[in-house]
Amino acid sequence: MMTLEHKLARLRTHRNNIHRYHRLLKTRLSDLEREYIESRLSVERAALVNLARTTFPVPFKMPPPEQQPQTFKPEVA
């Protein structure tokens, strides 16, 4: 079983790879190179999503504004 630290390191690695592929796509590439980088980008994104789901299995959702608790606002005299 992977530790949380190990999973976080892998998440950072996938994120860094995605950023690198995005930078490469902004450069001058042949069609074959572009196709390869786009396929690698797709693989990295899928790996990131899958790892994030197993690392953080509970989704965090904010309630709609009408269901959020009201904050205390002191009256100014």
C-alpha positions in Angstrom: 0.0 0.0 0.0 1.3 3.4 -0.9 1.7 6.1 1.7 0.1 9.4 1.4 3.5 11.1 0.9 4.2 8.7 -2.0 0.8 9.4 -3.6 1.3 13.2 -3.2 4.7 12.9 -4.9 3.2 10.9 -7.7 0.4 13.5 -8.1 3.1 16.3 -8.3 5.0 14.2 -10.9 1.9 13.8 -13.1 1.1 17.5 -12.7 4.6 18.5 -13.7 4.5 16.2 -16.7 1.2 17.7 -17.8 2.7 21.2 -17.6 5.8 20.1 -19.5 3.6 18.6 -22.3 1.6 21.8 -22.5 4.8 23.9 -22.9 6.0 21.5 -25.6 2.7 21.8 -27.5 3.3 25.6 -27.8 6.5 24.9 -29.7 7.1 24.1 -33.3 6.5 20.3 -33.8 6.0 17.9 -36.6 2.6 16.2 -36.8 4.0 13.0 -35.5 5.6 14.7 -32.5 2.4 16.6 -31.7 0.4 13.4 -31.9 2.8 11.7 -29.6 2.8 14.5 -27.0 -1.0 14.8 -27.1 -1.3 11.0 -26.4 1.2 11.3 -23.5 -0.8 14.3 -22.2 -4.0 12.2 -22.3 -2.3 9.4 -20.4 -0.9 11.7 -17.8 -4.3 13.4 -17.2 -6.0 10.0 -16.8 -3.3 8.9 -14.4 -3.6 12.1 -12.4 -7.4 11.8 -12.1 -7.3 8.1 -11.1 -4.6 8.7 -8.5 -6.4 11.7 -7.1 -9.7 9.7 -6.8 -7.9 7.0 -4.8 -5.9 9.5 -2.7 -8.9 11.8 -1.9 -12.0 9.5 -2.2 -14.4 11.9 -0.5 -15.6 14.7 -2.8 -15.7 18.1 -1.2 -18.7 20.1 -2.4 -19.8 23.5 -1.1 -23.5 23.7 -0.4 -25.5 26.2 -2.4 -25.4 29.7 -1.1 -29.0 29.5 0.3 -28.0 26.5 2.4 -24.7 27.9 3.8 -24.7 29.1 7.4 -25.0 32.8 7.9 -21.9 34.6 9.2 -22.1 36.8 12.2 -21.9 40.5 11.3 -21.6 42.8 14.3 -23.5 46.0 14.2 -21.3 49.1 14.0 -22.6 51.9 16.4 
